[in-house]
Amino acid sequence: MTDLKKMLKIKTKDLDIVNQLITGPDNKQVGELCDLIEKFGGAEAINRKAEQARNPETLMQRLKDINSPYVADLEWLMEQRDNKAFISMDEYCKSILGGGADTSSIDSTNAVTLEISAMQFFPWLMAQARQAIEKKELMPGRIIRVRNMAEQVEDHGDIMATALAMQIIGATYVESLDTRGTDGSNVHLGGPDTITGYFGGIGQPNDYPIKWAEEYLHYYTTYGIQQVLNVNPGTIILGYMMHRLGVNIEFKISVFVGNDNPYFILWTLMTAKLFSREDGSTSLVGFNLSNSVNNETIRQANVIRKQLGLEKQVRFEHHITETYQAIVNQPYNRRDELIEIVKEVPNMAAKHEGGEIAVEEKRDHPSNILEYFSTKQEILDKGLMESLQTNYLDKHQSVNLTAQALIKSGTGVIAAQNLH
C-alpha cells in the first residue's frame, strides 16, 4: 500500500510545468488579473484604500453626508453596546445551566461560531438587536448577506450601515457580489429557481471571473468590504491568486459549490495551500459543506485540514437549519449531529438558514431561499417585507436554540464579541 501511494507523489518537473504555465508571459488569464490589480493602483494601494474606507469614522461621516436614516440606529447600537445592554456570555450561560453554575466548566477549545443567513436589509439587524436585548438572547458572531450590491448602495447607504454595524457588534460578515451568472449570461440557468439544482458552482461564463474580481476590488476599495461569497471554481482560483499577489481578499465558498465528500474537500483545501503566501496564510477563511455531508465527512475533512496546516485558518461552516422551501427536503436539522462532532472537530460555524420546522410549517409565509434574489421593490410590491423579517427572526431563534444546546453539552459558542 505504501509503495502504491508513492505513485501519487507530484513530481518536481510537473510542478515546474505548472509554475511555467501560470508565470509565463503569454498566460492570458494571469495577465488579465495582474493588469486589473495594476489598474487599481497595485496591491499596496488597494489594501490602503480598503482600510481607509472601512474606518468607522469614515463610514459614519459618509452616512451623515447622505442624510441616511440609519445614522440614528447606529448611534443607538453603539450606545447599547457601551452601556452593556446586551446579556453577557456568563449571564447567558447561567440562564441555561442555572444561576449557581460554574461557567468555567464550559470548554471553549472548540467553541462554535454562531452564524445566520441571510441578513438582507439593515433594519432587520436592528430588529434583531432590539429583540436580543429584550429577550436576553445572543447576537450571532457571523452574518451572511446575499442582497444585490448595487441596490444596497442606493438604499440609504445600507451597505455602509452594515459595514459599520458589524464593527460595532464585533461580528464577521460576508457579502455576495452581483457578478455570479444569474443575470442571463449563464444559458444553463432559467432563473433563480434552477440554481438550487446545480450544485457544481453557479456558472461564471467566459470573462465573468475577471468581472467578478473587478467588482470585488471596487467594493473593497470603496467600502472596505473584505469578505465575499465565492460560488464558482473560476473565481475561487482567482481569489487565491489575488491574495498571493498581495491583495488582502478573504472569501468563503458557498454551499452551491457542493463540497460534499472528502475528495472534493481535499481538492478545495489542497488548492488553498498551494496558493498560500509565504507566511502560510490563505484567502479562504471558510466554506459551506454541502447539505448532504454527515459527521464522518467532517471527521475526514478535519484530518485533511489539519495535515495541510489550515485548521485555524479555514472554518467549516455547517448548515444546521435550512430555508423551509426551495433547497432541501424537510425536515432538515443537524443540531444533534453538531453537538456530537464539535467535541472532536475545532473551528466550526453553525449556520442557520431557516427557522425551526415546528415554527416554519405554521407560518403563512415560510422561508424560501429563492427570495434572496428578489429586489427590494419586488418585495414591497408583494407586501412581503414584514414576513421576510419574521423569517429572519425565526432564524435568530434557531441560532439561540443551538447556542443553548451547545452550552448544555459543555461546548462554548462565539457570538457578537463586542456585545456579549
C-alpha positions, 0 to 999 in steps of 0.5 A: 500500500505504501509503495502504491501511494508513492505513485501519487507523489507530484513530481518536481518537473510537473510542478515546474510545468505548472509554475511555467504555465501560470508565470509565463508571459503569454498566460492570458488569464494571469495577465488579465488579473495582474493588469486589473490589480495594476489598474487599481493602483497595485496591491499596496494601494488597494489594501490602503484604500480598503482600510481607509474606507472601512474606518468607522469614522469614515463610514459614519461621516459618509452616512451623515453626508447622505442624510441616511436614516440609519445614522440614528440606529447606529448611534443607538447600537453603539450606545447599547453596546457601551452601556452593556445592554446586551446579556453577557456570555456568563449571564447567558450561560447561567440562564441555561445551566442555572444561576449557581453554575460554574461557567468555567466548566464550559470548554471553549477549545472548540467553541462554535461560531454562531452564524445566520443567513441571510441578513438582507436589509439593515433594519432587520439587524436592528430588529434583531438587536432590539429583540436580543436585548429584550429577550436576553438572547445572543447576537450571532458572531457571523452574518451572511448577506446575499442582497444585490450590491448595487441596490444596497448602495442606493438604499440609504447607504445600507451597505455602509450601515452594515459595514459599520454595524458589524464593527460595532457588534464585533461580528464577521460578515460576508457579502455576495457580489452581483457578478455570479451568472444569474443575470442571463449570461449563464444559458444553463440557468432559467432563473433563480429557481434552477440554481438550487439544482446545480450544485457544481458552482453557479456558472461564471461564463467566459470573462465573468471571473475577471468581472467578478474580481473587478467588482470585488476590488471596487467594493473593497476599495470603496467600502472596505468590504473584505469578505465575499461569497465565492460560488464558482471554481473560476473565481475561487482560483482567482481569489487565491491568486489575488491574495498571493499577489498581495491583495488582502481578499478573504472569501468563503465558498458557498454551499452551491459549490457542493463540497460534499465528500472528502475528495472534493474537500481535499481538492478545495483545501489542497488548492488553498495551500498551494496558493498560500503566501509565504507566511502560510496564510490563505484567502479562504477563511471558510466554506459551506459543506454541502447539505448532504455531508454527515459527521464522518465527512467532517471527521475526514475533512478535519484530518485533511485540514489539519495535515495541510496546516489550515485548521485555524485558518479555514472554518467549516461552516455547517448548515444546521437549519435550512430555508423551509422551501426551495433547497432541501427536503424537510425536515432538515436539522443537524443540531444533534449531529453538531453537538456530537462532532464539535467535541472532536472537530475545532473551528466550526460555524453553525449556520442557520438558514431557516427557522425551526420546522415546528415554527416554519410549517405554521407560518403563512409565509415560510422561508424560501431561499429563492427570495434572496434574489428578489429586489427590494421593490419586488418585495414591497410590491408583494407586501412581503417585507414584514414576513421576510423579517419574521423569517429572519427572526425565526432564524435568530431563534434557531441560532439561540436554540443551538447556542443553548444546546451547545452550552448544555453539552459543555461546548462554548459558542462565539457570538457578537464579541463586542456585545456579549 
